[in-house]
Amino acid sequence: MHRPFDGRIAVGTLAVTAALTLAGCGTPRAVGGESAAAACPSATPTPGSTPPLTRPTTTADAPRPPGTPSPVPSATDTERDGVRLTGLYSGAVDQNGVCRPNGLTAAFSVTNPAAHDMTYTIIFDASGYTGAIRIAGPVRPGGTLRGTVAMRRSVGDAARMPNASIVSVRSVPTAEAPSESGPCPASGVRVWADQGDAAMGLRVTGLHLENCGRSPYTLEGRPQLQILDADHEVVEGIRLVPGDEVANLDGSPDVVRPVTLKPGERARSIISWHNTVQTVGAPVNAPYLRVRARAGAAPVMVTPELDLGTTGRLGVRAWEKEQ
């Protein structure tokens, strides 16, 4: 049985950077080291390629060889927040360059209405196939980026007309995009959030910092946070409280002390919250969190998907050195 794609779980397990082609210029550019070279003698679009303009088959149940496009089903989830599915193709080329005739390739476009470069994280799903995540960007203001995403056939699912959908779209200013690897930012530190954990109404997410510069980096106290809604607007009325007022999972004290990191060392803070909903007040759902590691630090925007219910508070533990 096909199960809807769970974005919260899959963000850490399936995140693969897509190779994309910028609309209008037609120059393929591989992001994250993927190859856009043809891998099999068919019209199956490789990551980063433009799908072939082949006439769709007229019978929905007819078998389709790799590279034959299918019409995009007329569903409400084929366009969301500037992202649009533009075509479906039988067959897919995987990350290892192997042609998978039983796979599915979806072509999509991303249009940025913001006044600055944005980087998008998009979750796709399709009936009978595994879900997938693509990180697309940077997308220039008013620009459109086009790409493809490959999905594998789910075990035990019978062949049928795929019903692809866009499950979720999140976007952050490219200048504030988190990074766990790659070139060291000008700030000298990398900041990112982990997948988080959820159980019995309690949510816990780790905020991580690595000193990738050449000089010691000192943290004092807790990270400075701004909670942002789906429109990237600041959410008011949420109290930031010491982490152990919400949850103390390991029993260790939440003590504020200076933490000095040598180059290559890491520190961690933990945010925690309950999603309890009372009869009074509207629940707060805020996807984004703007993080400043210390006063005056460059901001980094992460996406912990804060479902704060009506609790009105977010626990924040002090920075501590990772062992």
N, C-alpha and C positions, 0 to 999 in steps of 0.2 A: 504494500500500500504506500502510495506517495504521501509524504508528510511535508507540510509547509516548511520552508527554509527558515531556520532560527538564526536571525542576524546576530543576537547577543552572543551565542555560542560560537558562531562561525567567524566572527571578526578576527579572532586570533588563529584559527585553524585553516582558513581558506584564503586569507588575504594574499592576493598575488597582483603585482602591479601590471597594468595592461600596457601593451604597445599601442600607440594611438597615432592617428593621422590628423593633422590640423586642417580644418575645412578651408578651402580656398587656395592653399598653397600646394597641396598634393604631395608633400614631401614626407615619406614615412620616417618616423623616429621611434626607435625602440627605447622604452623606459624600463629600467631595472635589468638590463642585459639580455632581454629576450630577443630571439632572432625572428625576422620577418620573412625569411627565405622560404620558398615553396618546399613542402616536405613530402608530397605524394602526388601522383599523376592524376589529379582531379581538380575541380574548381573550388575545392574546399578553401575558404578564406583562412589564411594563417593570421596569427595575432598581428594587428597593425595593418592588414591589407584592406583594400576596398572590395566588398563582396561583388561577385560577377552579376551583371544585369541580365539574368536569364529569365525567360517567361515562366511564371509559376505554373505548376500543374493544376489542372482544373478539378481533379477529384481529390478530396481531402484525405481519403484513406489509401490512395495509391502509394506504393513504395517509392521513395525518392533516393536516388543515388547521391553520394557526397557532392555537395556544391549546388544542388538544386534548391532554389529558394522556395520557402513556404510563405503564404500570405500571413501577415501579423494578425492574429485574431482581434476582433473588435471588442476589446475588454477595457474596463475603466483604468486598469493598472499598467497600461502601455505607455503612459506619459505621467511624469511626476516631477515637480520642482525643477523644471528646466532640462530634464533627461527624457529622451524619447526612444522607444524601440522602433527601429526603421526596417528590420527584416529578420527572418529566421531562415537558417540553412541547415539541411541535413548533413551530418558529418562535422568533424572538428579536428583541428590539429592541436595536440596537447603541448604541455610545456617542454617536453622532450623532443618535439618535432615529429611525433608519430601520428599518422592519420588514423582517426577513430571513426569509421563509417557509422557506428551506432550512436555517436555523440550529436550534439546540437550546438550550432553557433548562432548567437544573436548579435546583430549589428545595432549600434545605438549612437546617439548624438547627445552632447551636453552643451547647453547654451548658458552663458554667464551674464545675468542682468546687473551684477554689482558694478561698483565704480573702481574696483581693484581686482587683481588676479585672485582667483579662487581655486582651491583643490578639492575635488569631490570624492567621496566614498559612496559607492553605489552597490546595493545588494539586489541581485537578480534571482528569480526562481522560474521554474518551468515544470509543468505536470509531467511526471515520469522521469525527471532528470534531477541531478544534484543541483543545489544552488551554487552561486559563485559571487565573489566580491571583486570589484575593480576600483582601483584608485586612479582617478583621471585628473590630470592637471600638470602644470598650471593652465587655467583657461583665462584668456585675456578679457578685459571688460568688453561686453558686447560680442565677444567671439564665440565660435562654436568648435568643439572638438569632437571628432568621430572615432569610433573604435569598435572592436568586436570582443565578445566574451564567449568562452567555450564551456559547455556543461556536459557531464557524463550521464549515461543512462543509469537510472537507479536499479539496484538489484531487485528482481521480482516484479518489476512493473512491466505490463504488457505494452507493446508498441501502440501508439495512438497519436492523434493530432496534438502536438504540443501546444500548451496554453501558457506562453511566457508572460512574465509580469515583472515590474519594478517594485520591489518590496520596500525599499527605503533609500532615501537620498540624504546625505549629510555633506555640508560644505564648510570649509574653514578658509580664512584668508591665507594665501600661500605663504606670506611673510610670517604667519603664526603657526604654520603646520608643524605638528610634532614629528620627531624623528628618533628612532632607536639606533640607527646606523647611518652610514654614509658620511659625507664630508662634515667636518665639525662646523657648526654655525659660528657666525661672527661673535656671538656672546661667549663662546668658549664652553658652553654646556649644551647637552641634549636633554630634552624633557619630553616624557610621553606617559601615557596611562596604559595599564595592563587590561586584560579582558574583564577583570572583576569576577565577583562571585555573588550568588544570590541564593538565599535559603530562608524559608519561613518568614518572609516579609522583610528580612534584613539584607541590605545591599552593601558590598564592600569592594572598593576599587583602589588599587595602588597607583600612586603618582611617583614616577621614577626620574632621577636626575643623574647624569654622568658628566664628570669633568673631562671633556675631550680636549681641553686647551693645554697650555704649557705652564700655567701658573696655578698655585693653590686657589681654591674657591671656597669661601666661607659662607655658610648658611646659619641664620639665627631664627629660632622660633618656627612658625608654621608658614607654608606657602600662602601667598595672597591670592584670593580667588574671587572671581565674578561669575555668577550663574547667569546663563543666557538661554533664551527661549529659541524656538525653531526659526524665528526671524532674526536671530542674533541680537536681540534686545535684552538689556539687563533686567533680570527678574528681581523685583523688590520684595521686601518683607520676609526674607529667609535669614535666619540667624546662623552664623558660623560659630560653632561651639567646640570646645576641646573634644577630641575623638572619643575619649573614654566616657564621656557623658552619653554617647549613643551606643557604643559597643566597645568592649575590651576583650578581644577574642583570645589573646594569649596571656592575659593577666599582667603584662608588663606595664610599668607606669608611663604615662604620657607626659614626659618632662621636657620642658623647653631648655635647650642648652646649645651653645655654639657647636657647629659641625664643620670641620675644615677638611676638604677633599683634596688629596693630591691628584695630579693628572692620572686618569684611568680609574679613579675610585668613583663609587656610586652612593647615592643617598635615596631614601624612600620616605614618603609620607603616605598616609592612608586616609581616604575619605569614606564615611559610612553614613547610612541613612535608613530609615524605615519608610515603607510605602503605605503606611496605615491611612485609611480614609475614614474620617468621622462624618457624622450627619451634617455638621456645620462647616461651611467653607468649601471652596472649589479645589480639587486636587491640582497640584503643580507638577507638570511634566516639562523638563528643561533638558534638551539634548546636550548642550555645550557647557564647557567650563573653561574660562580664561584663567590661566595659571601664570603667576609671576613668582619665580623661585624665592626672591627676596625683594625688598624695596628697591625700585628703580630698575629691576631686571626686565629684559625684553619679554613680552607676553607670548605664551604658547596656548593655542586653543585645542583642547582635547574633547572627546565625545563620550562621556560616561553614561549618557541616557539616564538622567536623574528623574526618577519617578518618586517624588517626595511626598505624595499623598497630601494630606492636610497637616502634616507634622510641623511644618514651618521651620525646620532646622536641618543643618548638615554638619556632621562631625568631621573635624580635621585634626589629625595627629601631627605632632611636631616632626620636623625632619630628623632622621636618624641614619647613621652610616650603615650601608648594606655590608654584611659580612661575606 
